[in-house]
Amino acid sequence: MADRVFVFDTTLRDGEQSPGVRLSMPQKLEIGRALVKLGVDIIEAGFPISSPGDFEAVNTLAKELKGVQICGLTRAREKDIDVAGEALKPAEHPRIHTGLGVSDNHLQYKLKMTREQALETGVNAVRHAKKYTDNIEYFMEDSGRADPDYVYRVVEAVIAAGATTINVPDTTGYTYPGEYRRLIEGIIENVPNSDKAVFSCHCHNDLGMATANTLAGVLGGARQVEVTINGIGERAGNTALEEVVTAFQIRRDLFGVETHIDLSLLIEMSRMVAGLTGMMVQRNKAVVGANAFAHSSGIHQDGVLKERSTYEIIAPEMVGALKSEIVLTARSGRHGLRHRLAEMGFSFPEERFEELYDKFLQVADTKTEVLEDDLRELVTA
Ligand SMILES: [Zn+2]
């Protein structure tokens, strides 16, 4: 049996923190419902004390969505936790996500605390959260730049206090996959009570490593991934849900894990979030980009038309795309042109086809893409 990895979606919390994004309550609920259908395990719906809108989002999703854990973020402060506890009251499965920084940088400049003070503050926060739920996730902000020995002490203490999930955020997107994997492995090996918690990857994409680091963390023993649809989030964004779950599927040989995500809904989900947030997806984005299954060069088109797997490792239908797309450009060859013409219902004897191919190349040199209308003109001219 493959090991289960829990999918923690933070599109509505970390994703909504993207500069330029503001979702209304009905839009959040629409995304929340789609996430449940998609099969995520946990929805982080907001940071209840931060604004009335975030409180309402957590509270409404807690009321409306069943069969999923609803999570609210807090700082390691009693007032934050009380407000989150209140917002989460109607939830079938509430989770409180609390914690604070562990890097010397955050302790010194942001929190202005010693390591000991921060450790005590974190433990007290977990104890306080237990008044509301046993489902407590503890985040150690900026773990990626922290002293591992201190991280081990924090993890041991907060698990002893009742935390059941430990989030190891690479908040600043600083680590590389090998380092992030060793960080997770180090925690699991060196913390005596590490078997009492699930470890979670929360990675940012500042160096383009978010997905790679998250996958490395899973190889290191993490069993929860914190992700957003399309990878939206602060600065360069978070880890993209669609990339991680598709990698688990395509490389089952390597990961040996499974999620409850319905992959065939990925493209629909991606388009919905892009539409509602106004954060457009780049054409060449992995898995869900408009070009993810489009082939333009003659050599690739010829290969894909003979056998799809020559140039495609992901079957388009698996993630909800209609089919591989043969895009006609000046780099396209005879096989691609013949295929597109056949799709339109045309077939020509060899000599006539060669004539058309020459004309096609002339047209293609003047445009980025030769569209169906252009082809129609070509064959009727
Ligand atoms: Zn984050």
Residues whose N, C-alpha, C, O or C-beta is under 5 A from the ligand:
A	BS01	ZN	D14
